[in-house]
């Protein structure tokens, strides 16, 4: 993540704005994911997270009713650990 994506963001984006956050989305994560996210955030100086597909779907459903602002999305996805249902 740090070297292949965050450090080379210019390959994927033409904007000069800083990255708001990074996130992994997967069916599940190993028990050390929180430490890995924190280490990446520290190395890259960009906050990040991981979220399961189930939690991401729940977040999308909640968004229909709640309408997350950009600020709130940055707070959620920049939590520097796995996003849990109670975070959304």
TASULJO-V903116 format. One record per residue. N is the residue number from 1. PSI is psi as a letter, one per 30 degrees, with the letter a starting at -180 (NA if undefined). Layout:
n=(N;N)
psi=(PSI;PSI)
This chain:
n=(1;2;3;4;5;6;7;8;9;10;11;12;13;14;15;16;17;18;19;20;21;22;23;24;25;26;27;28;29;30;31;32;33;34;35;36;37;38;39;40;41;42;43;44;45;46;47;48;49;50;51;52;53;54;55;56;57;58;59;60;61;62;63;64;65;66;67;68;69;70;71;72;73;74;75;76;77;78;79;80;81;82;83;84;85;86;87;88)
psi=(e;e;e;f;e;e;f;h;f;f;f;f;k;f;k;g;k;l;k;e;l;l;k;k;k;l;f;l;l;l;f;g;e;e;e;e;e;e;e;e;e;e;e;f;h;k;l;a;l;k;k;l;e;e;e;e;e;e;e;e;e;e;e;e;e;f;i;k;l;e;e;e;e;e;e;e;f;g;f;h;a;k;k;l;e;f;f;NA)
